[in-house]
Amino acid sequence: MTGCEVWFYHLERQGLDQVLPALLERTLQKGWRARVRAASTERMEHLDGWLWSYRDDSFLPHAADPGAGASDPVVLTTEAGNPDSAEALFLVDGAEPGDLAGFQRCSVIFDGREETALAAARAQWRQFREAGFTAAYWRQGERGWEKVS
């Protein structure tokens, strides 16, 4: 078993743009720093703009690689690794986890309405479990997030 726990977030009622900011806010409230690893530069650039303006009364301080500094609480990237010693890693759009050393939590966020994303998440679930990670599965229900497994 490893020190990093892996949480899967199965999106059904809301998309990534609605869910990710709330998860990042909770992460920062814990005093943790976060890396958001996207599978493409285009997605990273979209999230970079979105996190500044997703809500009229708030924004999430962050930076996008390259150019992110060690003091940035949230770093958006397409690269593996954890050079800024973040506690939380968020994988979006099927991004590969890479080495999870140093992370306390890895969150795999996938859209359950897309069959390819669902199949990829199932494969990642098996891989993490076989590698000895503690994994939890969260699904969007009528009352919010429900822990299924």
Secondary structure by P-SEA (a helix, b strand, c coil): cccbbbbbbbbccccccccaaaaaaaaaaacbbbbbbbccaaaaaaaaaaaacccccccccccccccccccccbbbbccccccccccbbbbcccccccccccccbbbbbbccccaaaaaaaaaaaaaaaaaccbbbbbbbccccccccc
